[in-house]
Every structure is written in structure tokens, then in C-alpha cells.
Amino acid sequence: MKTARRWTLGALVGTAALVGLAACGGDSGNESASGQPCVKAKGLPKQAPSIDIRKGRPLDILMYRDIAPGDGASVGPESTVTVEYIGVACSTGKVFATSYVRSEPATYQMNGVIPGWREGLEGMRVGGRRLLSVPPRLAYGDKGLEPDIAPGETLWFVVDLMEVQNP
């Protein structure tokens, strides 16, 4: 059963105070981010889109919202996608991954990405931009991913879908 909820404008406004970014509570990289409040994104590359994340306690479910709908092919569970993206740790607001500083988009097979991307990008159409809030259990869980993603970290992404290849 999917645990994702699609944001509507009204729901987004209503949950804005609850939704944010999550990472470790300190700079050591091994402290748990579990339960830490989200903070605004900082240090975004100039080429990257802004991430309008509100401060507050992170949600424990996957949330996504289309910032701009696409009109091309849609992502399926076995698709290969080409994307531009930026990922931010909720508790620190720090960028941990981005394709915007490279000279080309990134390409991934959907069966090789974190569960939050598999669920959160499914159905997205080429040409679209989507905001994702991914809870730890659908990202890197209680182990994190050193050095930038603390254990129990909620992750935020903005994803621009450039191309989809379906089997």
C-alpha cells in the first residue's frame, strides 16, 4: 500500500508549518536526525531551483507536489529517467546531492533509486517539476549515508524530469 499523499494547494498551505527538511542535529554526521525539526534550505547552487521548505517537524509519510506539471511520457516502476535534481537534508538545510553543478542531467533506473523516489516520481510526466519530502524509512533509514545524510534524516528534493524510457 502506498503511503504517499499528493499535495493540493489548500493542503500545502495547511501543512506548511509541519513540513520541512530533516538531517542530523549536529555537524558530526553520525548523530540521529530523527525528530529534529526541518530548517530552510541554504547554500543552493545558482543554477538550481529554490526549495520552498518551511521550518518544523518533518512528516513521517512521503509527500509530493507538482510545481509544474509535465505533458510528456510518464514514469513507471521500470522506467529509466533522466533528471535534473537537488536534494536537501531536512535538519540542516544543506544540499547533499545535485545534478545542477554538473554539465549534464543524471540518468537512473527506477528500480535502483531510493523507495521515496520510486513512489514519489511514479506517474510524473516529462517536462514536469516535482517537490518530494521523503521520510527516513523511504530513504536511508536509521543508518543514513555518511557524511551528508544523518541516520533518521528526512530528505527534500526538487526533480525536473527531462526524459523517460519505458521498457
Backbone bond lengths (Angstrom), bond angles and torsions (degrees), N, CA, C in turn:
res aa  C-N    CA-C-N  psi(-1)  N-CA   C-N-CA  omega(-1)  CA-C   N-CA-C  phi
1 M - - - 1.446 - - 1.520 109.00 -
2 K 1.326 116.05 131.35 1.452 120.00 179.99 1.517 110.43 -73.51
3 T 1.341 114.66 145.05 1.457 120.18 179.66 1.519 110.74 -110.51
4 A 1.306 116.79 11.41 1.464 120.08 -177.50 1.516 110.44 -81.81
5 R 1.291 113.86 149.49 1.457 120.65 172.02 1.508 106.84 -128.59
6 R 1.294 115.52 138.83 1.450 120.68 178.04 1.523 108.05 -91.27
7 W 1.324 115.34 131.29 1.457 119.76 179.02 1.508 110.25 -78.38
8 T 1.287 115.61 136.78 1.454 120.87 168.07 1.515 105.25 -107.86
9 L 1.304 117.14 166.52 1.457 119.68 -178.60 1.521 110.50 -56.47
10 G 1.318 117.83 -45.69 1.463 120.79 -179.92 1.515 111.80 -64.13
11 A 1.323 117.03 -43.48 1.457 120.10 179.66 1.518 110.95 -67.22
12 L 1.323 116.82 -36.74 1.461 120.35 178.66 1.516 110.59 -62.68
13 V 1.322 116.53 -45.08 1.458 119.65 178.76 1.523 109.84 -64.36
14 G 1.325 116.84 -41.75 1.457 120.90 -178.32 1.508 114.06 -67.75
15 T 1.339 117.44 -28.36 1.457 120.02 -178.67 1.512 113.18 -104.76
16 A 1.310 117.52 1.99 1.468 120.61 -175.74 1.524 112.06 -54.49
17 A 1.314 117.34 -37.11 1.462 119.79 -178.50 1.526 111.66 -71.47
18 L 1.328 116.95 -23.03 1.461 120.48 -178.35 1.514 113.50 -92.16
19 V 1.329 116.74 -20.53 1.449 120.85 -171.85 1.513 110.23 -97.28
20 G 1.322 118.66 139.41 1.449 122.01 177.98 1.491 111.67 -166.15
21 L 1.320 117.27 -154.95 1.454 124.74 179.32 1.526 109.86 -108.12
22 A 1.379 120.35 152.58 1.473 120.09 177.39 1.509 111.75 -137.43
23 A 1.295 118.91 134.08 1.463 123.62 175.14 1.505 107.30 -148.88
24 C 1.323 117.39 -162.33 1.452 119.61 -178.28 1.520 110.90 -70.52
25 G 1.311 115.06 155.26 1.447 119.96 -179.68 1.511 113.44 -76.57
26 G 1.311 118.27 -12.73 1.456 121.11 -179.78 1.497 111.14 -138.37
27 D 1.319 116.61 -172.61 1.453 121.16 -177.24 1.512 113.44 -92.43
28 S 1.307 119.72 -2.36 1.451 120.97 -175.63 1.510 112.14 -72.26
29 G 1.329 118.84 -20.98 1.447 121.87 177.97 1.510 113.81 83.91
30 N 1.350 119.13 -11.07 1.452 119.08 -179.65 1.523 112.82 -116.66
31 E 1.315 118.34 2.51 1.451 121.20 173.89 1.520 109.01 -77.36
32 S 1.314 117.07 148.26 1.452 120.39 -179.52 1.521 111.17 -73.35
33 A 1.318 115.20 138.13 1.460 121.63 176.10 1.520 110.79 -93.24
34 S 1.316 116.81 -5.08 1.451 121.83 -176.61 1.527 111.10 -53.55
35 G 1.327 115.80 123.22 1.449 121.76 177.83 1.520 114.93 81.32
36 Q 1.326 117.77 -6.29 1.462 120.35 178.57 1.527 109.08 -70.91
37 P 1.329 117.52 141.71 1.467 119.55 179.13 1.520 111.51 -70.25
38 C 1.300 115.26 153.01 1.449 121.31 176.73 1.519 109.47 -80.59
39 V 1.310 115.25 150.12 1.460 121.72 177.48 1.518 108.82 -126.01
40 K 1.323 116.39 164.01 1.461 120.29 -179.76 1.520 110.81 -64.75
41 A 1.315 115.00 147.51 1.461 121.62 177.89 1.521 109.67 -65.41
42 K 1.349 114.78 145.04 1.459 119.83 179.01 1.518 109.51 -142.91
43 G 1.319 115.63 156.47 1.457 120.37 177.69 1.510 113.90 71.08
44 L 1.343 117.50 30.92 1.459 120.11 -179.79 1.528 110.30 -70.72
45 P 1.340 117.66 138.79 1.461 119.86 175.48 1.529 110.05 -61.81
46 K 1.324 116.60 149.53 1.469 121.34 -177.68 1.527 112.07 -58.65
47 Q 1.320 117.40 -33.62 1.462 121.14 -177.38 1.524 112.81 -77.36
48 A 1.316 117.73 -18.02 1.465 122.28 -173.13 1.522 111.74 -82.34
49 P 1.336 116.40 152.13 1.469 119.37 174.52 1.523 109.59 -71.64
50 S 1.319 115.65 158.51 1.461 119.16 175.91 1.526 108.95 -73.71
51 I 1.314 115.27 154.70 1.460 121.06 176.82 1.523 105.96 -118.84
52 D 1.325 115.73 107.80 1.457 121.05 -176.73 1.519 109.72 -85.03
53 I 1.320 115.20 80.41 1.448 121.41 -178.45 1.523 108.92 -104.46
54 R 1.280 115.28 132.53 1.458 121.00 178.81 1.531 110.34 -90.78
55 K 1.301 115.22 151.10 1.463 120.84 176.46 1.521 109.37 -68.83
56 G 1.326 116.09 154.95 1.453 119.88 174.15 1.506 113.58 138.26
57 R 1.303 114.61 179.58 1.463 121.70 -179.52 1.520 109.57 -68.37
58 P 1.347 117.62 131.46 1.467 119.96 179.23 1.529 111.58 -70.72
59 L 1.306 115.42 149.79 1.461 120.50 176.08 1.521 109.36 -80.68
60 D 1.321 116.89 158.89 1.460 119.84 -179.51 1.526 112.10 -102.54
61 I 1.327 116.77 15.12 1.464 121.15 176.50 1.522 109.06 -124.08
62 L 1.311 116.07 157.15 1.455 122.11 175.77 1.517 108.88 -70.04
63 M 1.322 115.32 130.74 1.464 120.55 176.04 1.523 107.82 -126.47
64 Y 1.331 116.18 142.00 1.460 119.29 174.67 1.515 109.73 -145.12
65 R 1.337 113.59 154.00 1.458 120.59 179.83 1.514 108.12 -148.36
66 D 1.321 116.00 132.34 1.455 119.88 174.70 1.521 108.84 -76.76
67 I 1.309 116.09 119.61 1.457 121.99 174.89 1.521 108.22 -78.72
68 A 1.331 114.64 -40.94 1.466 122.02 175.05 1.524 106.73 -140.95
69 P 1.326 118.25 122.50 1.466 119.29 179.39 1.526 110.26 -73.42
70 G 1.295 115.60 147.88 1.458 120.55 174.39 1.512 110.03 -95.95
71 D 1.329 116.02 172.57 1.463 119.60 179.01 1.525 112.35 -133.14
72 G 1.322 116.74 11.29 1.458 120.81 -179.56 1.516 111.79 -97.90
73 A 1.336 115.05 -157.50 1.459 121.98 179.30 1.522 110.01 -59.58
74 S 1.343 116.11 152.46 1.464 119.96 -178.03 1.525 111.74 -105.84
75 V 1.317 114.89 154.92 1.461 123.23 -178.94 1.522 109.58 -79.03
76 G 1.321 115.29 132.50 1.454 122.70 174.75 1.514 109.66 -117.64
77 P 1.331 117.82 175.49 1.463 121.14 -175.42 1.526 114.64 -64.56
78 E 1.329 117.48 -21.47 1.470 120.01 -179.44 1.520 112.57 -114.86
79 S 1.318 116.76 16.72 1.465 121.62 -179.80 1.524 111.64 -71.11
80 T 1.317 114.16 158.98 1.456 122.59 165.70 1.515 105.23 -110.09
81 V 1.343 116.75 127.83 1.457 120.61 -174.98 1.522 110.93 -117.89
82 T 1.323 115.05 145.48 1.455 121.79 171.41 1.519 106.03 -113.57
83 V 1.339 115.33 124.51 1.464 121.07 -171.17 1.527 111.48 -137.98
84 E 1.310 114.27 157.10 1.462 123.12 160.97 1.523 103.06 -108.53
85 Y 1.335 117.59 137.57 1.466 119.02 -176.66 1.517 110.79 -153.73
86 I 1.314 113.77 162.24 1.456 121.70 170.69 1.517 107.24 -139.51
87 G 1.340 116.33 137.73 1.451 122.22 178.76 1.519 110.24 -120.85
88 V 1.327 115.98 136.09 1.464 122.17 -176.99 1.523 108.91 -129.08
89 A 1.325 115.61 136.89 1.459 121.45 175.79 1.528 109.26 -79.76
90 C 1.303 116.26 128.95 1.465 122.63 -174.16 1.522 113.79 -58.42
91 S 1.309 117.69 -49.89 1.465 119.76 -170.66 1.517 114.32 -75.26
92 T 1.336 116.99 -20.90 1.467 119.46 -179.74 1.522 112.61 -110.75
93 G 1.342 116.98 -21.93 1.454 120.84 -175.96 1.516 112.98 75.80
94 K 1.333 117.39 8.63 1.465 121.71 -176.85 1.528 111.80 -88.11
95 V 1.322 115.10 141.05 1.459 121.71 174.60 1.527 107.70 -70.28
96 F 1.344 117.27 127.60 1.460 120.27 177.34 1.522 111.80 -109.65
97 A 1.332 117.18 -18.25 1.460 120.35 178.84 1.522 108.87 -158.41
98 T 1.322 116.25 142.55 1.459 120.78 176.11 1.517 110.19 -161.34
99 S 1.302 115.21 144.29 1.465 120.19 174.14 1.521 110.74 -92.46
100 Y 1.328 116.98 -9.78 1.458 120.67 -173.77 1.524 113.69 -70.71
101 V 1.317 119.50 -16.45 1.456 121.01 178.78 1.529 111.73 -93.00
102 R 1.321 116.44 -8.32 1.465 121.06 174.82 1.516 108.86 -90.55
103 S 1.279 116.71 170.32 1.463 120.25 -178.53 1.525 112.89 -89.80
104 E 1.329 117.21 1.36 1.469 119.69 179.67 1.521 111.44 -150.35
105 P 1.330 116.57 156.08 1.476 120.12 177.53 1.528 110.82 -66.07
106 A 1.320 115.69 167.46 1.459 122.54 178.58 1.527 109.53 -99.74
107 T 1.324 116.20 148.27 1.464 121.95 178.25 1.521 108.88 -121.65
108 Y 1.346 115.85 130.60 1.456 122.02 -178.27 1.519 110.38 -136.79
109 Q 1.334 115.50 148.65 1.458 120.74 168.34 1.521 106.37 -87.29
110 M 1.314 116.66 135.11 1.463 120.71 -176.73 1.528 112.20 -61.32
111 N 1.316 118.05 -27.96 1.463 118.89 179.17 1.526 112.04 -79.51
112 G 1.350 117.99 2.27 1.451 121.47 179.79 1.521 114.17 -117.45
113 V 1.325 117.29 10.45 1.470 120.75 -179.55 1.529 109.83 -108.29
114 I 1.327 116.45 170.64 1.466 119.64 179.41 1.538 109.74 -61.92
115 P 1.324 117.16 151.39 1.465 120.51 -179.06 1.530 113.81 -54.70
116 G 1.323 117.78 -34.35 1.463 120.63 178.83 1.514 112.75 -62.55
117 W 1.318 117.36 -33.96 1.470 120.77 175.21 1.531 109.81 -73.84
118 R 1.346 117.18 -42.78 1.471 119.59 -179.54 1.524 110.21 -57.34
119 E 1.329 116.65 -47.33 1.468 120.24 -179.40 1.520 112.13 -75.28
120 G 1.321 116.46 -41.08 1.464 121.07 -173.70 1.519 115.39 -75.30
121 L 1.326 117.29 -23.84 1.466 120.05 179.98 1.527 112.74 -98.19
122 E 1.321 116.94 -15.58 1.468 119.48 -179.06 1.531 109.91 -57.81
123 G 1.316 115.57 130.06 1.461 121.75 179.93 1.525 113.72 89.35
124 M 1.324 117.39 -12.99 1.467 120.19 177.72 1.526 109.07 -64.51
125 R 1.335 116.63 145.61 1.466 121.57 -177.38 1.524 111.72 -108.62
126 V 1.329 114.75 147.46 1.462 121.66 177.87 1.527 109.23 -53.80
127 G 1.330 115.34 136.79 1.460 121.62 -178.04 1.517 112.36 94.85
128 G 1.333 117.43 -5.96 1.456 121.06 -178.25 1.510 113.44 -92.00
129 R 1.317 114.64 162.24 1.473 123.07 173.74 1.514 106.54 -127.23
130 R 1.344 116.44 130.36 1.458 120.98 -175.85 1.525 110.70 -130.74
131 L 1.336 115.44 139.76 1.454 123.50 173.46 1.520 107.75 -97.99
132 L 1.334 116.94 130.42 1.464 122.53 178.54 1.519 110.08 -122.49
133 S 1.316 116.93 138.35 1.458 123.25 167.59 1.522 105.71 -116.60
134 V 1.336 116.47 114.98 1.458 121.83 -172.56 1.531 109.69 -112.41
135 P 1.337 117.05 117.00 1.466 119.59 179.19 1.536 110.20 -70.96
136 P 1.322 117.35 160.29 1.465 121.25 -177.14 1.525 114.72 -52.87
137 R 1.313 117.35 -39.90 1.477 119.44 -176.35 1.529 112.59 -66.32
138 L 1.335 117.57 -17.43 1.462 121.43 176.61 1.533 111.40 -107.78
139 A 1.351 115.17 11.84 1.467 120.15 178.80 1.534 108.03 -125.81
140 Y 1.329 117.33 -106.45 1.464 120.83 -176.72 1.513 113.24 -112.50
141 G 1.333 117.06 7.57 1.453 122.56 171.61 1.513 115.35 59.55
142 D 1.333 114.78 -146.69 1.457 122.02 -176.47 1.525 112.76 -79.86
143 K 1.328 117.52 -4.65 1.470 120.59 179.77 1.519 111.94 -94.43
144 G 1.331 117.46 -28.84 1.456 120.09 -175.99 1.516 111.11 68.50
145 L 1.311 115.99 -165.91 1.467 122.33 177.96 1.522 106.45 -148.69
146 E 1.323 114.91 98.03 1.468 120.91 -176.88 1.523 110.95 -59.84
147 P 1.294 120.25 146.20 1.457 125.63 1.75 1.531 113.42 -98.00
148 D 1.321 118.17 -4.56 1.469 120.44 -167.75 1.517 116.35 -99.18
149 I 1.335 117.94 -18.97 1.460 120.44 -177.32 1.520 108.28 -117.19
150 A 1.312 115.57 110.98 1.462 121.66 -177.51 1.524 111.00 -73.63
151 P 1.324 117.00 158.54 1.463 119.75 172.62 1.532 109.61 -57.29
152 G 1.315 116.64 139.00 1.458 121.31 177.51 1.522 114.16 74.02
153 E 1.314 118.09 19.18 1.466 122.75 -175.77 1.521 113.47 -82.17
154 T 1.318 116.46 133.54 1.458 122.78 169.15 1.523 106.90 -87.14
155 L 1.309 116.40 138.41 1.467 121.42 -177.16 1.514 110.59 -116.91
156 W 1.336 115.73 141.80 1.463 122.83 175.39 1.510 108.78 -115.44
157 F 1.325 115.52 139.64 1.463 121.35 178.67 1.519 110.09 -135.78
158 V 1.324 115.24 147.89 1.447 121.90 161.21 1.516 104.61 -116.69
159 V 1.341 115.81 126.31 1.461 122.18 -175.74 1.518 109.59 -123.25
160 D 1.329 116.16 126.67 1.469 122.89 172.11 1.509 107.06 -104.14
161 L 1.325 116.82 119.99 1.458 121.36 -178.14 1.519 110.27 -89.56
162 M 1.323 116.20 114.56 1.465 121.86 -176.10 1.531 112.81 -93.78
163 E 1.344 115.29 -38.26 1.468 119.80 -174.95 1.520 109.84 -155.85
164 V 1.327 116.03 147.55 1.463 122.78 175.14 1.514 108.15 -130.93
165 Q 1.320 115.01 133.44 1.459 121.48 171.59 1.530 106.65 -117.55
166 N 1.322 116.09 119.75 1.461 121.27 179.23 1.523 109.36 -106.41
167 P 1.353 115.52 141.66 1.481 118.30 179.43 1.518 112.05 -66.30
